[in-house]
Amino acid sequence: MAEQFVGKASEFKDGDRQIVRIGEQEIGIFKHEGEFYAYSNFCLHQGGPACEGLTIARVEERLRPDKTSMGLHFTQDMNFVCPWHGYEYDMKTGEHVSNRKLKLRKYDVVQKGNDVYVVA
Amino acid sequence: MDLISDRGRRVQVEELNTTKLLAHAAKQTRDHKFDEVLIVDVDAHHYENENFGEILPFMENEVLKQLVLSSRAKAGRGSVLPSTPGFQDMGGRVTRYPLRSTEKTDPARLRDAQLGERWMDAMGVDYSCLFPTGMLNVGLHPQKEMEFELCWAYNRWVTEVALPQTDGRMFTQLSLPFGDPEGSMRCVETFGHRKGVGGWMVTTVRPKMPVYDNAYMPIYRAIEERGQTLAFHSGPSWGDHTFQSCNRFISAHALGFSWYNILHLTNWVVNGMNERFPKLPVLWIEAGLAWIPFVMQRLDHEFMMRPSECPLLKRKPSEYMREMFYSSQPMEIQDMDALECTFRMIDAENSLLYASDYPHWDFDLPSTIWDLPFLTDKARHNILGGTAHRLFKLPPRNEAQKANLIKYGNYREF
């Protein structure tokens, strides 16, 4: 496992992302709520660039106690979406939001001073 | 460019470059050596409304032409085609929709041809059948004369302007103004011989479409005699009475595409059209595959009890269905055993034709076929292009493709 330099932490704003290539691997590194998350950039569906699309909050349907619907709402949980077909992944786990068994490969991100590295 | 995300938040994404967006598809193409396999995409699209400035002047009737040109001259006064609500782009999650206008092309050449080449090259597609997008709603137009005019203009533009700029990489199954049988026949007779015309497309999104009506028999005969195909292209229609109970686009979309082909295929088979036109290749497009075994079983079951209602049939409905053709996309690939059963029931090795549906949101890559674990090599080659090579008379583009066509018994000299 080698450490690949990603960038300067001070240059990453919340919501930013970067794609790094290490040999055949492509890794998407996100900064979300002050934390770094890194995942394989190959969608589990048809291999699309899973980390290069829209980031958007998870949608939930809220129900009242009597099971009537209060409609659709954005939550505080963030997802990232493969731009090819819309496969939607949980920012904090890399799991597909409809099937948690489907999970993108997750990579460790280490910070040394102001330098950010991904371990691949 | 910024895209609108949750709560009005803006997310920055790169401008669209189809080659870059599909870089992973290009990797699959290299890894699978798709350049050695003839790949024909029987269902791909462009957004013809972006070319209406060129298309609409081809309309013949001066009064109707003035109506649509005037309507377009001031934005918001009216639309040329009927439309139904829908969210194909999933709120911008499928980024090529909102970013489409940002992609750069050479203004000296038809933009649709350039975009087509980009995705075809990335996917390893040798030829694609060009279909419109908004025009799939033309059957909802209340004026049959307007349906004819729009189809006529589109067919002229495709054959005279668009296809000549695609270096032979694109062909088409032209739009039949099905609401106007006489107009349909005129289209077949006028455009049927033109270069790149492999057959005819009927959009099945219509409030009523009696495919068995006597008025259509001369058209089917004319297409059959020309050795061309008749394709029924499905689509969703959320505004249709049937789907107004659906409160989510996913429901109207998932059911709609299959429903219209279920409906019209049933009428086609029950009325013995396969017996009347045994040499007419009929294609059922963009409805997925899972519906076909359902219809086979339903029709076979009732046919055994009610043969007096379909006396033209000499065999079970499923046997006729197995002899027609189906485009592969959007292929339901969630349950591999079920998919394998479907392939067996429809005789996919001989009836299935690869389709991408690109650039629409649920497109399929050639690898969705190639990587299926239960397929023989012959089936892979047939589905990806061998069968379409014979149907549409498309030559191989290199010696390796020719060798594979010969190897799997598909090669024909045209």
Interface residues (C-beta under 8 A of the other chain):
Chain A: G15 F42 Q46 G47 G48 P49 E52 G53 L54 T55 I56 A57 F74 V81 P83 W84 H85 G86 E88
Chain B: L3 S5 D6 R7 V11 V13 E14 L21 A23 H24 A25 K27 Q28 M90 G91 G92 R93 V94 T95 R96 W361 D362 F363 D364 L365 S367 T368
